[in-house]
Amino acid sequence: MCQALEDLIYDSRMEGISQGISQGENRLGKLNLVLIAAKKYEELEKASKDGEYRHRLFELYGI
């Protein structure tokens, strides 16, 4: 495979990874805002530490 094609594939993958990270950050930010607005500080702390709990909250709040 030529270097130009390999570079294009690499750049495309890196862009996809970057977009995924950005989407994850936005999703987490939305959850944090929901929990803060509801004054659910203990849930916010637990969601920061426990990925499974965080994903349940994403589903619960439709995020």
Backbone as CSV, one residue per row, in Angstrom:
resi,resn,N_x,N_y,N_z,CA_x,CA_y,CA_z,C_x,C_y,C_z
1,MET,0.854,-1.174,0.000,0.000,0.000,0.000,0.899,1.235,0.000
2,CYS,0.510,2.235,-0.731,1.343,3.434,-0.813,1.213,4.278,0.463
3,GLN,2.241,5.041,0.727,2.293,5.845,1.952,1.145,6.850,2.026
4,ALA,0.787,7.447,0.910,-0.304,8.435,0.904,-1.610,7.791,1.351
5,LEU,-1.880,6.580,0.895,-3.102,5.880,1.286,-3.053,5.499,2.759
6,GLU,-1.900,5.034,3.217,-1.749,4.695,4.633,-1.956,5.934,5.507
7,ASP,-1.426,7.061,5.077,-1.602,8.308,5.822,-3.068,8.731,5.862
8,LEU,-3.762,8.570,4.757,-5.175,8.918,4.693,-5.995,8.047,5.641
9,ILE,-5.720,6.750,5.651,-6.421,5.823,6.553,-6.131,6.186,8.006
10,TYR,-4.866,6.460,8.308,-4.477,6.841,9.663,-5.191,8.122,10.102
11,ASP,-5.175,9.123,9.241,-5.831,10.388,9.562,-7.323,10.199,9.796
12,SER,-7.952,9.349,8.995,-9.378,9.075,9.133,-9.664,8.408,10.477
13,ARG,-8.832,7.455,10.853,-9.006,6.776,12.146,-8.827,7.752,13.300
14,MET,-7.820,8.592,13.211,-7.563,9.557,14.279,-8.724,10.547,14.405
15,GLU,-9.282,10.951,13.281,-10.435,11.860,13.306,-11.628,11.172,13.964
16,GLY,-11.842,9.906,13.655,-12.941,9.157,14.269,-12.757,9.010,15.766
17,ILE,-11.531,8.750,16.175,-11.242,8.636,17.608,-11.486,9.974,18.298
18,SER,-11.037,11.037,17.683,-11.222,12.374,18.245,-12.706,12.716,18.391
19,GLN,-13.482,12.372,17.379,-14.928,12.627,17.443,-15.573,11.800,18.550
20,GLY,-15.141,10.545,18.700,-15.679,9.691,19.751,-15.391,10.235,21.135
21,ILE,-14.178,10.718,21.323,-13.809,11.310,22.607,-14.665,12.543,22.886
22,SER,-14.836,13.378,21.889,-15.641,14.588,22.047,-17.088,14.249,22.396
23,GLN,-17.652,13.250,21.727,-19.027,12.837,22.010,-19.151,12.301,23.436
24,GLY,-18.145,11.532,23.870,-18.164,11.011,25.235,-18.084,12.115,26.267
25,GLU,-17.241,13.093,26.008,-17.132,14.230,26.927,-18.439,15.003,26.999
26,ASN,-19.068,15.220,25.856,-20.350,15.936,25.836,-21.419,15.164,26.589
27,ARG,-21.436,13.858,26.394,-22.424,13.009,27.072,-22.227,13.083,28.585
28,LEU,-20.992,12.973,29.037,-20.704,13.039,30.463,-21.057,14.418,31.022
29,GLY,-20.758,15.465,30.260,-21.109,16.811,30.699,-22.606,16.982,30.882
30,LYS,-23.388,16.429,29.968,-24.848,16.511,30.083,-25.332,15.792,31.331
31,LEU,-24.791,14.602,31.580,-25.184,13.861,32.785,-24.826,14.658,34.029
32,ASN,-23.627,15.223,34.055,-23.214,16.025,35.218,-24.171,17.187,35.452
33,LEU,-24.547,17.879,34.386,-25.466,19.015,34.525,-26.832,18.581,35.052
34,VAL,-27.324,17.446,34.574,-28.609,16.926,35.051,-28.533,16.627,36.541
35,LEU,-27.471,15.957,36.946,-27.334,15.582,38.357,-27.126,16.803,39.244
36,ILE,-26.378,17.773,38.778,-26.171,18.999,39.551,-27.475,19.775,39.679
37,ALA,-28.217,19.888,38.586,-29.496,20.614,38.626,-30.473,19.960,39.602
38,ALA,-30.401,18.636,39.699,-31.287,17.898,40.607,-30.687,17.793,42.009
39,LYS,-29.526,18.394,42.210,-28.810,18.355,43.490,-28.556,16.922,43.950
40,LYS,-28.221,16.074,42.999,-27.927,14.667,43.285,-26.413,14.481,43.310
41,TYR,-25.813,15.067,44.329,-24.363,15.113,44.412,-23.754,13.747,44.709
42,GLU,-24.426,12.943,45.510,-23.913,11.597,45.786,-23.923,10.744,44.513
43,GLU,-24.987,10.876,43.712,-25.055,10.146,42.453,-23.971,10.618,41.488
44,LEU,-23.707,11.923,41.492,-22.651,12.491,40.654,-21.292,11.898,41.032
45,GLU,-21.041,11.832,42.321,-19.774,11.253,42.780,-19.683,9.775,42.408
46,LYS,-20.761,9.030,42.630,-20.749,7.599,42.307,-20.580,7.380,40.807
47,ALA,-21.252,8.186,39.990,-21.147,8.064,38.534,-19.731,8.378,38.064
48,SER,-19.025,9.231,38.787,-17.651,9.567,38.430,-16.701,8.407,38.686
49,LYS,-17.087,7.526,39.591,-16.214,6.421,39.971,-16.625,5.080,39.367
50,ASP,-17.911,4.921,39.068,-18.458,3.610,38.689,-19.048,3.666,37.280
51,GLY,-18.363,3.071,36.321,-18.792,3.112,34.923,-20.135,2.459,34.674
52,GLU,-20.400,1.326,35.324,-21.693,0.655,35.136,-22.835,1.533,35.633
53,TYR,-22.646,2.145,36.790,-23.661,3.036,37.340,-23.882,4.224,36.411
54,ARG,-22.775,4.771,35.901,-22.852,5.901,34.977,-23.670,5.532,33.741
55,HIS,-23.455,4.347,33.190,-24.204,3.924,32.008,-25.689,3.721,32.318
56,ARG,-25.993,3.262,33.515,-27.412,3.147,33.913,-28.052,4.532,33.978
57,LEU,-27.306,5.511,34.473,-27.828,6.876,34.528,-28.000,7.469,33.131
58,PHE,-27.075,7.155,32.213,-27.229,7.602,30.830,-28.563,7.100,30.280
59,GLU,-28.852,5.838,30.514,-30.112,5.252,30.030,-31.306,5.879,30.739
60,LEU,-31.212,6.016,32.057,-32.307,6.567,32.844,-32.681,7.970,32.377
61,TYR,-31.691,8.792,32.094,-31.937,10.178,31.694,-31.947,10.370,30.172
62,GLY,-31.843,9.295,29.436,-31.913,9.381,27.981,-30.771,10.174,27.358
63,ILE,-29.591,9.978,27.904,-28.416,10.721,27.421,-27.559,9.766,26.590
